[in-house]
Amino acid sequence: MATDRSDAPVSRVQRRKAQTRQALLDAARTLLADGNASTASIAEITSAADVGFGSFYNHFDDKPALFAAAVEQVLEQWGDLMDTFGDESGDPAQTFVTSFRMSARVAFMHRQEAEIIARSGFGLLDSATGLGPRALRDLTAAVDAGRLTIPNIELATAVTGGNLLALIHLWLKDETSVAEADIDYCAEQLLIGFGADAETAKRLAYLDLS
């Protein structure tokens, strides 16, 4: 019986396109982390990606579109990773603080991604995916459940992002300047600032993450 093989070439073409696009994104991520994104030419980007110059415009309209996509990919991958660490306590306050603690710990293990997030600054809160929306979601759930008291959840989300950025900034400057204990201290202070009592904040901020 004859087999229809018409889909096979299409699949191979699609795979090659996906590989080329990812190669461009990987090159962009390296440039972003190194602080060279603003000065890199398209020729330099395609050379770093080891793809043809003309391939660039098959995937992106211009450099800003490429770098925006690279940042978005980092934020989404980071957020997806945080979702895998979700606790099963049923306590949204614990979910929020666990995500914060793990976010900083993951940053300390992935320097390139940490560099990109640090250079993105508070722009990470404006992304439709990634860290900002997840923090907003968790804080909203904690308020709705009566676990936290927050008059302005968007401001609280920005404060959370600011704490994370501060930890990442210090670690990138000097890896010995901050430790896991500092992450947990920040988590404790965030909970207190968001209406948790001191005893609850300390308990949740220092729970075993293993």
N, C-alpha and C positions, 0 to 999 in steps of 0.2 A: 504494500500500500504506500503510495507516494506521500511524502511529508511536505507540508508547506513551510519552506525555509525563508519566506519573505521577511519575517520579523527578525531573523538573526543579524543581518547587516545593520538594521536600524538599531538594535540593542548595542552592537559594538560601537556604532557612531555615538550613541547617547553616552556610553561609558567613557569614550574618549573625550567628549565634550565636558562631561562632569569632572574628569581627571584634569583637564586643562583649566577649567574654572577653579578647581581647588588649588592647583599649583599657583595660580595668580593670587588667590586669597592667602595662601601660605607665605608667598613673597611679601604681600602687603602686611601681613601680621609681623613679619620680621622687621620690616621697615618702620612700622608703627612702634614696635617695642624698642628699636634702636634710636628712635627720634629722628629718622631720616625721611619720613613720609613726605614732608612738604617740599623737599628738594629733589626727590627722585623723579626721573623722567620715565615716560612709558617704556622707552627702550631699555632703561635700567631695570624696570619692573619685569618686563618679559624675559630679559636675560637672566635675572635671578630666578625666575620661574622655569627657565629652560623651555620656553615656548616661543613660537614665532611672533614677531611684532604684530602682524595682522590679526592674530588670534585674540588680541586684547579686545578689539571692538566687536567681536562675536559674543562677548559676555558682558561688557560694561561700556557705558556711554563715555565715561571720562574717569580721571583719577579719583575725584571726590566720591563717585559712585562705588568704585572698587574699595576705597578705604572705609566708607560707610558700611559696606557689606561685610568687610572683615571684622570691624568692631561689633556689628550686630551678631555675627557668627560666634565670636568669643563670648558675648554676653548670654546668648541663648544656650550655648554649650555649658557655660558655667551654671546657669539657672537649672538646666536639665540635670546636671550633676548634683546640685543642691536638693533637687526633688528626690533623688535616690537615697538621700540621707534622712528623709522625712521620718519623724518619730511616730509611734503608734499609741501615744499616751492619750490622745483625744483632747489634750489641753492646747488650745491655739497659742497661748502665751509661751508654752514650752516649744511649740513648733517654730515660732518666730525667733526665739533666742537661740535655739539649736541651729537654725539656718544661718544666723549671724555668726555664731562661733565657728561653724564649719566653713563658711565663706572665707573668713580670714585665714583659717588653717590651710585651706586649699590654695589660697593666694601665696602663702609662704612655701608651697611645694611646686608652684608653676610660675617661674619668674617671667616668662614671656607674656603670659596672660595677665599677670599682675601689672607689668609695665603698661600694657594696653589699657587696662582699666584705670590705672593712675592717670594716664595721659588723657583719657576720656573725661575725667573729672565728674562733675555732677551731670554730665550728659548721659551717664548710665541710668539716671532716673527717668530720662525722657524716652528711653527705648520702649517700644511696645512689647518687647520680650526681655527675658533676662532677669536681672537682679531686682530692679526697681519695682516692677509689677508684682513680683513675688513677695517682697517686703510689704507692699501696700495691701496685698491680699491677706497676709498673715496678721498684720496689725488690725485690719478691719474685722477679721474673724475674732480676734482676741477682745476687741471692744464690744462686738455684738454678743459675745458670751459673758460679758461682765468681768473678764479677767484683767483688763487694762482700762484706764480712763484717759482718753486722748481727745482734747477739744478739736485738734486739727490733724487729721491723719496724714495728709499730704506733707505737712511740715515734719511730722514724726518720721515719715519715710525719708525725707531729706536729711534729718538728723542722723538716722541710722546709716544712710549712705556716707555722710560726713565722717562718722566714726570709722567705718570700714576703710574709707580713703585715707584717713589719718594713719591707721595702722599699716596699710600697704605702703604709704609714702615713707614712713620711718623705716620699715623693713627693707625697702629698696635702697635707701640711703646707707643703711648699716644693718645687716642681718642680725647683729647681736643686740640691737637697741630695743627690740620688743620680743616678747616670748608669749607662749600660750597663756600664761597667767595674766598678761596684760589684755589679751583678747577677752578672757573671761571677766576681768574687772570692768572692761568697757560694756560688756553684755549686762552685767549686774547694774551698772549705773543707768543704762538705757531703760531697763525694766523699772527701776525706781522713778526715773523721770517720766515714765509712761503710766505711773499710778500704782505699780505693784508695791506691796509693803516690803520692808527691808528683809524680813525673814524669807519670804517667797522669792524675792529677787536673788538672794544669795544661794538658795537651794537650786533654783532653775539654772543659774549661770554657771554652776560648778558641777552639774550632773556629769557622770561618766559618759563619754561619747563613744566608747568602744563597743 
